[in-house]
Amino acid sequence: MFAAYKEVPCLDMGAGKSALANGAEHRPGFEAMADVILYRWSTERDTWVSASEVEEARAYLARQGITTSALPDGRFALAGESARAFGAERLVFLGLQQLRGTRSA
């Protein structure tokens, strides 16, 4: 993570404390990145994602039982959906939707 992490305002995606609350809570991987990604997307009005965010989203989706595969053109496919391909931003968004669902449950 980056040094200014504790100073960045954040969005709380669901019930409970946000990822940055008092800098004391630690969540691994994608769960820890989610609030920062949403904040960045809302302030910059741009949905770029880094390669590490894409890989963390893929790992999170795999832990949720959603298998993804990288396509030769840089997009991603969900297992069993060969007709639909997702760009990196859409794949991260899918991970955010899944995470929001688990936080709200």
C-alpha positions as CSV (number, residue, x, y, z in Angstrom):
1,M,0.0,0.0,0.0
2,F,1.1,3.6,-0.1
3,A,2.3,6.0,2.6
4,A,-0.7,8.4,2.4
5,Y,-3.1,5.5,3.0
6,K,-4.3,6.7,6.4
7,E,-4.9,10.2,5.1
8,V,-7.1,9.2,2.1
9,P,-10.9,9.7,2.7
10,C,-12.8,6.5,2.0
11,L,-16.1,5.1,1.2
12,D,-17.6,2.4,3.4
13,M,-19.0,-0.3,1.1
14,G,-21.1,-1.9,3.7
15,A,-21.9,-2.4,7.4
16,G,-19.1,-2.1,9.9
17,K,-15.9,-0.1,9.8
18,S,-14.3,1.0,6.6
19,A,-10.9,-0.4,5.6
20,L,-9.1,2.7,6.8
21,A,-10.8,3.2,10.1
22,N,-8.1,4.3,12.6
23,G,-5.5,2.5,10.4
24,A,-5.9,-0.4,12.8
25,E,-8.0,-2.9,10.8
26,H,-6.2,-5.1,8.3
27,R,-7.8,-7.1,5.6
28,P,-5.8,-9.0,3.0
29,G,-5.9,-8.4,-0.7
30,F,-8.9,-7.2,-2.6
31,E,-11.0,-6.6,0.5
32,A,-8.5,-4.0,1.7
33,M,-8.3,-2.3,-1.7
34,A,-12.0,-2.0,-2.4
35,D,-12.7,1.3,-0.6
36,V,-9.6,2.9,-2.1
37,I,-10.6,1.8,-5.6
38,L,-14.1,3.2,-5.2
39,Y,-12.8,6.4,-3.8
40,R,-10.4,6.8,-6.7
41,W,-13.1,6.0,-9.2
42,S,-15.5,8.5,-7.7
43,T,-13.0,11.4,-7.4
44,E,-11.1,10.9,-10.7
45,R,-14.1,10.0,-12.7
46,D,-12.0,7.4,-14.4
47,T,-12.1,3.6,-13.9
48,W,-8.5,2.7,-14.6
49,V,-7.2,-0.3,-12.6
50,S,-3.6,-1.5,-12.0
51,A,-2.4,-5.0,-12.8
52,S,-2.2,-5.8,-9.1
53,E,-5.8,-4.7,-8.5
54,V,-6.9,-7.0,-11.4
55,E,-5.0,-9.9,-9.9
56,E,-6.4,-9.3,-6.4
57,A,-9.9,-9.1,-7.9
58,R,-9.4,-12.4,-9.7
59,A,-8.1,-14.0,-6.5
60,Y,-11.1,-12.7,-4.6
61,L,-13.5,-13.9,-7.2
62,A,-11.9,-17.3,-7.1
63,R,-12.3,-17.4,-3.3
64,Q,-16.0,-16.7,-4.0
65,G,-16.2,-19.6,-6.4
66,I,-16.1,-17.5,-9.6
67,T,-13.3,-18.7,-11.8
68,T,-11.8,-16.4,-14.4
69,S,-9.3,-16.9,-17.2
70,A,-7.2,-14.4,-19.0
71,L,-7.8,-14.2,-22.8
72,P,-5.0,-13.6,-25.3
73,D,-6.4,-10.1,-26.1
74,G,-6.0,-8.9,-22.4
75,R,-9.7,-9.4,-21.5
76,F,-11.1,-12.0,-19.1
77,A,-13.7,-14.7,-19.3
78,L,-15.8,-16.2,-16.5
79,A,-15.9,-20.0,-16.3
80,G,-18.8,-21.3,-18.4
81,E,-19.3,-17.9,-20.2
82,S,-17.1,-18.2,-23.2
83,A,-19.3,-15.9,-25.3
84,R,-18.8,-12.9,-22.8
85,A,-15.4,-11.2,-22.2
86,F,-14.7,-8.6,-19.6
87,G,-12.2,-5.8,-19.7
88,A,-10.0,-5.3,-16.6
89,E,-12.2,-2.5,-15.2
90,R,-15.4,-4.6,-15.5
91,L,-13.7,-7.6,-13.8
92,V,-12.7,-5.4,-10.9
93,F,-16.2,-4.0,-10.8
94,L,-17.6,-7.5,-10.7
95,G,-15.4,-8.2,-7.7
96,L,-16.6,-5.0,-6.0
97,Q,-20.2,-6.1,-6.5
98,Q,-19.5,-9.5,-5.0
99,L,-17.7,-7.9,-2.1
100,R,-20.6,-5.4,-1.5
101,G,-23.0,-8.4,-1.4
102,T,-21.0,-10.2,1.2
103,R,-20.6,-7.1,3.4
104,S,-24.3,-6.4,3.2
105,A,-25.4,-9.9,4.0
